[in-house]
Amino acid sequence: MKAVVIFFVSIFSVLEINAQDKPEGLFINSKAPDFKANDQNGNEVRLKDLLKEGPVVLVFYRGYWCPYCNRQLKKLQDSMSLINEKGAQLLAVTSERSEGISKTIGKTNATFPILFDEGLQLVTSYKVKFEVDEKTVSRYKNAEIDLAKINGEKGKIHLPVPAVYIISKEGTIVYRFFEMDYKKRVSILEILDNLK
């Protein structure tokens, strides 16, 4: 009996440690961390400056190689006028370098700012960064997707959870979509419904 109890305690401990390694994202009513980063045109974008004009829809995506990301960004691009009518601006954040961002734009026709998250500062401060396990990195590499090269990382490889935050003019998170399953994405209608 004692051995069975020790076994289950060990299993739950391992599960708890693994759960602690997963990002949780920022929660509604959290203060959105300010940031500045360069977009695809080399322009410096600062969150607090954008918030003076209205709310911001902040989208984290994995890379040009992700078909789910491309579909989402294309839908966002197609809905830009509806987002702008709500007084909001759209920003996307990625850890892929300029060549990857160019490929994303080619696939999605994105005209909104796409920010390169140099040093993974944004994904860290918005708590969407997770480490990609070796097996997955290897599987992607076999499919000619070298995440280390694309993201300019050495050693451990990280990606963002494809999360969406709506940040109010006051700098508070008023909506979040945070889902570890990269295949699940928020609808445009839900984003529009949460833009006030």
C-alpha positions in Angstrom: 0.0 0.0 0.0 2.8 2.4 0.9 4.5 1.8 -2.5 1.2 2.6 -4.3 0.9 5.9 -2.3 4.5 6.8 -3.1 4.0 6.0 -6.8 0.9 8.3 -7.0 2.6 11.1 -5.1 5.6 10.9 -7.5 3.3 11.0 -10.5 1.4 14.0 -9.2 4.7 15.8 -8.4 6.0 15.3 -11.9 2.7 16.5 -13.4 2.7 19.6 -11.1 6.3 20.4 -12.1 5.4 20.1 -15.8 2.4 22.3 -15.3 4.5 25.0 -13.6 6.7 25.1 -16.7 3.8 26.1 -18.9 3.0 29.7 -19.4 -0.2 31.1 -18.1 -0.3 34.4 -20.0 -1.5 37.7 -18.4 -5.0 37.8 -17.0 -7.9 40.2 -17.5 -7.5 43.4 -15.5 -3.7 43.0 -15.5 -1.6 46.1 -16.4 -0.2 45.5 -19.9 3.6 45.9 -19.9 4.8 48.8 -22.0 7.2 48.0 -24.8 8.9 49.3 -27.8 10.0 47.3 -30.8 10.7 47.7 -34.5 8.1 46.7 -37.1 8.7 45.2 -40.5 9.5 48.7 -41.9 12.0 49.5 -39.3 9.7 51.9 -37.5 9.8 52.0 -33.7 6.5 51.1 -32.2 5.7 51.9 -28.5 2.6 50.6 -26.8 2.0 53.6 -24.6 2.0 55.9 -27.7 -0.5 53.7 -29.5 -2.8 53.6 -26.5 -3.2 57.4 -26.6 -5.2 56.8 -29.8 -7.3 53.9 -28.6 -7.3 50.2 -27.7 -4.7 47.8 -29.1 -5.3 44.2 -30.3 -2.0 42.4 -29.6 -1.5 39.1 -31.4 1.4 36.7 -30.8 2.1 34.3 -33.6 4.6 31.4 -34.1 6.0 32.1 -37.6 5.5 32.1 -41.3 5.8 28.3 -41.4 2.6 27.9 -39.2 -0.5 27.6 -41.5 -2.8 28.3 -38.5 -1.0 31.6 -37.8 -1.1 32.6 -41.5 -4.9 31.9 -41.6 -5.4 34.0 -38.5 -3.3 36.9 -39.7 -5.0 36.8 -43.1 -8.4 37.0 -41.4 -7.2 39.9 -39.2 -5.9 41.7 -42.3 -9.2 41.2 -44.1 -11.0 42.6 -41.0 -8.8 45.6 -40.5 -11.4 48.1 -41.4 -13.8 46.6 -38.8 -11.1 46.7 -36.1 -10.2 50.3 -37.0 -13.9 51.3 -36.9 -13.9 50.3 -33.3 -11.1 52.8 -32.8 -8.5 50.0 -32.2 -5.1 49.3 -33.7 -3.7 45.8 -34.5 -0.2 44.7 -33.7 1.4 41.3 -34.2 4.4 40.0 -32.4 6.8 37.2 -33.5 10.2 35.9 -32.6 11.0 35.2 -36.2 13.6 37.5 -37.8 13.0 39.9 -40.7 13.3 37.2 -43.4 10.5 35.2 -41.7 8.4 38.3 -41.2 8.7 39.1 -44.9 7.5 35.6 -45.7 4.6 36.1 -43.3 3.6 39.3 -45.1 3.9 37.5 -48.5 1.5 34.8 -47.3 -1.0 37.1 -45.5 -0.8 40.5 -47.2 -0.5 42.0 -43.7 -0.3 45.8 -43.6 -0.5 46.2 -39.8 2.7 46.4 -37.8 4.5 43.1 -37.2 7.0 43.4 -34.4 10.2 41.4 -34.1 10.6 40.4 -30.5 14.3 40.6 -30.2 15.6 38.8 -27.1 12.1 37.4 -26.5 11.3 40.3 -24.2 7.7 40.7 -25.2 6.8 37.0 -25.1 8.4 36.9 -21.7 6.7 40.0 -20.2 3.3 38.9 -21.6 3.9 35.4 -20.2 3.4 33.6 -23.5 6.9 32.1 -24.0 7.4 28.4 -23.8 10.3 26.1 -24.5 10.0 23.8 -27.5 11.1 20.3 -26.6 14.0 18.6 -28.5 11.8 16.1 -30.2 9.6 18.8 -31.7 12.6 20.9 -32.7 14.0 17.9 -34.5 10.7 17.1 -36.2 10.4 20.6 -37.5 14.0 20.5 -38.7 13.3 17.3 -40.6 10.5 19.3 -42.3 13.1 22.0 -43.2 11.9 24.4 -40.5 15.0 25.3 -38.5 13.5 27.2 -35.6 17.0 28.1 -34.2 17.9 29.8 -37.5 14.5 31.3 -38.1 14.3 32.8 -34.5 18.1 33.4 -34.2 18.3 31.4 -31.0 21.2 29.3 -29.7 20.6 26.5 -27.2 17.0 26.2 -26.1 14.3 27.1 -28.6 11.2 29.1 -27.6 7.9 30.0 -29.2 5.0 32.1 -28.2 1.6 30.7 -27.3 -0.6 32.1 -30.1 -2.4 34.5 -27.7 -4.5 37.6 -28.3 -4.9 40.4 -25.9 -7.0 43.5 -26.1 -5.5 46.4 -24.2 -7.7 49.3 -23.2 -6.6 53.0 -23.6 -5.8 52.9 -19.9 -3.2 50.1 -20.5 -5.3 47.3 -18.9 -5.9 43.9 -20.4 -9.7 43.7 -21.0 -9.8 40.6 -23.1 -7.5 37.6 -23.6 -7.5 34.5 -25.7 -4.8 32.1 -24.4 -4.8 28.5 -25.7 -1.8 26.2 -25.7 -3.3 24.2 -28.6 -2.0 26.2 -31.5 -4.8 24.9 -33.8 -7.5 26.7 -31.8 -7.8 30.4 -32.6 -10.1 33.2 -31.6 -12.7 34.3 -34.1 -12.7 37.8 -35.5 -16.3 38.3 -34.2 -15.2 37.6 -30.7 -12.4 40.1 -31.0 -14.8 42.7 -32.4 -17.4 42.0 -29.6 -14.7 42.7 -27.0 -13.6 46.0 -28.5 -15.5 48.7 -26.6 
